[in-house]
Amino acid sequence: MIVGDRLVLRMKEDSSRELFTKPLRHGKVVHCKWGSIAHDSLIGKSARDIVASSTGKEFQLHVPTLEEYVTLMPRLVTPVYPADANLIVSLLDLHVAPYQLASDEPPPLEILEAGTGHGSLTLHLARAVNGANPAPPVQSFEDFEIPQEKVYDNGFSSGIESIPNKAAAEVLVAPEAGDFTALATGEWRASRRAVIHTVDISATYSQHAEGVIRGFRQGIYAANVDFHVANVSEWIDEQFKIRNADNLEALRKPFLSHTILDLPGSHDYIAQVASALHTDGILIVFNPSLTQILDCVKSIIAEEVPLWLEKVVELGAGMTGGREWDVRTVKPRALLKAERRRQEAELARGSATVAFEDRSNNMEKSTILVEEQSQATSRGGTGWEMICRPKVGERVVGGGFLGVWRKMADRGPMNRSKG
């Protein structure tokens, strides 16, 4: 164990009793009701070694797993728990190639997380893309500390005591190079092939999350993440300006590979976010209630955003991989027949051919669903109705819902049903 590590100390006689240490520092002490343990007695030890407290209680050292770290870290907001974070990362279907500097490489993988929060999902994403980037710089926990008045304080007595200096983190260099100039000029950052952009409106949450990420195993994944304090719509606008600085009149080119929205009122940001998303990129919206996902579906339809709903998944305890819901827009059969008759009449009168757009997901499969809605009244004059129910079994109360969309080529009004 070295300076800066956090450990889990489990009592030898009862492993359910555990302590989660602050970052190890020379001269510091762990205090608990079972006595005290000097940090110096932990530094230099290995995992599963035994140490004794001042009262003689024996504890076994453990390096916290990512799951344990995220769960045990002091928090300001509820984290995205590891099971849910792993599912979200899996839904993005990330496949990063090992880093190699080549002029013909495609644009880097850029993922936007809107709503940094605790930093749990950010850390999982940073781990998933780590292989795409060159070796990060070697940083010393003791050498690069921010002054005490600038420590990111999370308000908890067991919180982060210090984190590596942000200015020092700008000085990135490969271990063997021995030259800090490359990082200082931004060359290392420019060489990254995968970047997690995490945006939060709260500077407090953003700073806390940055401390969480830098505190995991000496900041092994921290260099993969760029933290931003901003409104997500304003951040996207600013990125368009920066990336098109040479020609502000040029068409705003998408730059995001995937996006995750974990925000209140997510539907208000979808159109803007979609404009920055590459074709075939994935948008995941994480909301606590299904009605918020429905708001997103309605907003996408109303604004004709070129996004294709792939699935809606319920999260919750006891559900492995989430439970998929059937969420789609359909038209009652009576309205479909009336629309057909109207179009046939127009054709009979010699009117210009009006192509009938079959917006149902699959007419054969959805017949029962359409009949269930046949008595519903049209909303907003469109005639579209929402189908929303679990695909199998009974609903289990869970921890939230994920809406998963994929960006389509922007070629006018979209097909609003999944096919």
Secondary structure, DSSP 4 states (H G I P E B T S, - for coil): --TT---EEEETTEEEEEEEPPPP-TT-EEEETTEEEEGGGTTT--TT-EEE-TTS-EEEEEPPPHHHHHHHS--SS----HHHHHHHHHHHT--PPPP---TTPPPPEEEEEE--TTSHHHHHHHHHTGGGSPPPPP--TTTSB--GGG----S-TTS----B-HHHHT----TTT--THHHHTTHHHHT-SEEEEEEES-HHHHHHHHHHHHTSGGGTTGGGEEEEES-HHHHHHHHHHHHTTT-TTS-----EEEEEE-STTGGGTHHHHHHTEEEEEEEEEEESSHHHHHHHHHHHHHTT--EEEEEEEEE-TT-TT-EEEEEEEE--HHHHHHHHHHHHHHHHTTPPP-PPP--SS-TTTTHHHHHHTTTPPPSTTS--EEEEEESSS-----SEEEEEEEEPP--SSPP-S--
